[in-house]
Amino acid sequence: MAQFTTLTSRVVALPVNNVDTDQIIPARFLKVTDKLGLGANLFADWRYHADGSPQADFVLNQPTAQGAAILLAGDNFGCGSSREHAPWALTGFGFRAVISTSFADIFRSNALKNGLLPIVVDADTHRLLFDLIEEVPNAELSIDLATQTLTLPTGQSTAFPIDDFSKTCLLNGVDELGYLLTFADQIAAYEQRHGIAIISS
C-alpha cells in the first residue's frame, strides 16, 4: 500500500450527493481481480458516451482534473453495495484523498485499507471548499496526516478524524498484514521461547 504522510494538490469538485459505488465503478467492471487499469473506468457512465467517447462537460474530462489527487465530493459518498473496486478505481485515477461531510462505513473501511484517505469535514467547511474551487479552479489544498489537518490556500486549517490503527498503517504504507509482519521478530522470539514449531513452505 502506498504511504500517506502529506499531500498538496489541486482538487476535483464533484458536488453530487449520495454517490454510490455503482456510480464510482459500474458493476460490469467488477469481473477483474487486478487493480490495474480500473482508473480508466472511474465514473464510466458519467464520463463517457455510449460509444466510448468522453463527455466533454464531465469534471474528470476537464484539463484541471489531470494530475489532481484530491476529490471534493458531496454528502454521503460511497454509499450502496460493498465493492473494493471503488477505492481501486479512485486510486487508479490518481486520487489519494476524498473530502465529504460523510462516507458510507464500508466504503470508508475499504478506502483506508487501500491507501485512500477519506476526510470528513463539517457542512460549513464543505461549502467553503466548493466555493473556493469554483472561484479558483487551480487552488491547492494541503493534507497532513500526522497532525490530521486540512489546510486551505488562505492558511485556514481544519482537523479531521481518523482511527489510530488506520492512521498508523497509512503513515507507514502497510496494510493489515503488513502491520502484523512488522512484529515478525517478536513473534519468532515468542515461538522460540515457547517451543512452538515453525512450519515453512
ABEGO torsion letter per residue (X at the ends): XBBBABBBBBBBBBBBBGBBAAAABBAAAAABABABGAAAABGAAAABBAAGBBBAABAAABAAABGBABBBBBBGBGBEBBBAAAAAAAAAAGBABBBBABBBAAAAAAAAAAGBBBBBBBAAAAAAAAAAAAABAABBBBBBAAAGBBBBAAGBBBBBBBBAAAAAAAAAGBBAAAAAAAAAAAAAAAAAAAGBBBBBX
